[in-house]
């Protein structure tokens, strides 16, 4: 982890405007519980969040929620739900945000939408940390089974 963090910090120094690096660093620091380090990146990403890809908005909103900034997460959620009325929004974007808000029933609703959409981000369904708390949920297990992951990707609990 430390070597990867150093590489991302180096990349940030080379191009501090690159949103993907800002997002990765915010995600890293959020999961490490270092919210004081995550929030500056999240604040920068939020300044113009409507231009971000929907899935990135989902991650940023989830990170805000985890960092205790629920109002920021809810603002991003409202934005995505409004956009979903008139354009394609991957279900995973909303599932991520609801995971950050710890509303696991809504996470499952939007993961089902993502499944119906054939959302490519479901390839990481089993390893995405935001869904870790759902691994014992029968609905999640059913979704994983329907994904028909190859044997090499199965874990002993499958």
Secondary structure, 3 states (H helix, E strand, C coil): CHHHHHHHHHHHHHCCCCHHHHHHHHHHHHHCCCHHHHHHHHHHHHHCHHHCCHHHHHHHHHHHHHCCCHHHHHHHHHHHHHHHCCCCCCHHHHHHHHHHCCCHHHHHHHHHHHHHHCCHHHHHCCCCHHHHHHCCCHHHHHHHHHHCCCHHHCCCCC
